[in-house]
Structure formats: C-alpha cells, structure tokens
Amino acid sequence: MRLADGRAAFVKAAQSARAPAVAAFHRREAISERLPAQAPVPRLLGTYDDGDWIALAFEEVDGRLPAQPWRGGELH
C-alpha cells in the first residue's frame, strides 16, 4: 500500500467480532512502537483502533515468508 506521502507500507487489520484472537494479537503487537531505533525490525508507522477494528501500518521491507517448517539457512 502507498501512504499519502508516497511511502510504501504493509498494513494488516482484524475485527474483534470476527477474529478476536487475531485482533488481540495485533493489539499486543502495537507495542513494537516502543522498540529502540536500532532494533532490526520494520518501524510501526501508525495504528487505528476503534475498539472493534484494529489496524497496524508498518514500513515495507524486502523479504518473503520463510518456509514451514523452518529451514536453518532462512533464519539468518
């Protein structure tokens, strides 16, 4: 997704009424905004939470999901 300022972002969202466990996980994940700047993680750009819907926007990074089960070489 492209933000209004042109930055690319990865956005994920969940509705508490339909996916309460996913919404709860997203709410816990929002703490990532408190990580130190030197942490090697995508930056949290913003959140939306109206009590039902929760959405998180992270800076987009190059990469792909690892294979499952994990392979040792992909963990580096």
C-alpha positions as CSV (number, residue, x, y, z in Angstrom):
1,M,0.0,0.0,0.0
2,R,1.2,3.6,-0.6
3,L,0.6,6.2,2.0
4,A,-0.4,9.8,1.2
5,D,3.3,10.8,1.5
6,G,4.4,8.2,-1.0
7,R,6.0,5.7,1.4
8,A,5.2,2.0,1.0
9,A,3.6,0.3,3.9
10,F,2.5,-3.1,5.0
11,V,-1.0,-2.9,6.6
12,K,-2.8,-5.6,8.5
13,A,-6.1,-5.4,10.2
14,A,-8.6,-7.6,12.2
15,Q,-12.1,-7.2,13.5
16,S,-12.6,-8.2,17.1
17,A,-16.1,-9.5,16.5
18,R,-14.9,-11.9,13.8
19,A,-11.4,-12.7,14.8
20,P,-10.9,-11.9,18.5
21,A,-7.6,-13.8,18.8
22,V,-6.1,-12.1,15.8
23,A,-7.3,-8.7,16.9
24,A,-5.8,-9.3,20.4
25,F,-2.5,-10.3,18.8
26,H,-2.4,-7.1,16.7
27,R,-3.1,-5.0,19.8
28,R,-0.2,-6.7,21.6
29,E,2.0,-6.2,18.5
30,A,1.4,-2.4,18.6
31,I,3.9,-2.3,21.4
32,S,6.6,-2.5,18.7
33,E,6.5,1.3,18.5
34,R,8.4,1.2,21.8
35,L,11.3,-0.7,20.5
36,P,14.7,1.1,20.3
37,A,15.5,2.7,16.9
38,Q,18.5,0.3,16.5
39,A,16.2,-2.8,16.7
40,P,16.3,-4.6,13.3
41,V,12.6,-4.6,12.7
42,P,10.2,-2.7,10.4
43,R,9.0,0.6,12.0
44,L,5.4,0.9,13.1
45,L,4.1,3.9,11.2
46,G,0.6,4.1,12.7
47,T,-2.3,2.3,14.3
48,Y,-6.1,2.5,14.2
49,D,-8.2,1.0,17.0
50,D,-11.9,1.8,17.4
51,G,-12.5,-1.0,19.9
52,D,-13.8,-3.3,17.2
53,W,-11.3,-2.9,14.3
54,I,-7.6,-2.8,14.9
55,A,-5.1,-1.9,12.0
56,L,-1.4,-1.6,12.0
57,A,0.8,0.0,9.3
58,F,4.5,-0.9,9.2
59,E,7.2,0.3,6.9
60,E,7.5,-2.1,3.9
61,V,10.7,-4.1,3.8
62,D,12.1,-6.5,1.2
63,G,11.7,-10.2,2.0
64,R,9.4,-13.1,2.0
65,L,7.8,-15.5,4.5
66,P,10.1,-18.4,5.5
67,A,9.2,-21.9,4.5
68,Q,7.4,-24.1,7.0
69,P,8.8,-26.0,8.7
70,W,11.6,-23.5,9.1
71,R,14.9,-24.1,7.4
72,G,18.1,-23.2,9.2
73,G,19.5,-21.2,6.3
74,E,16.5,-19.0,6.2
75,L,16.8,-18.0,9.8
76,H,19.9,-15.9,9.2
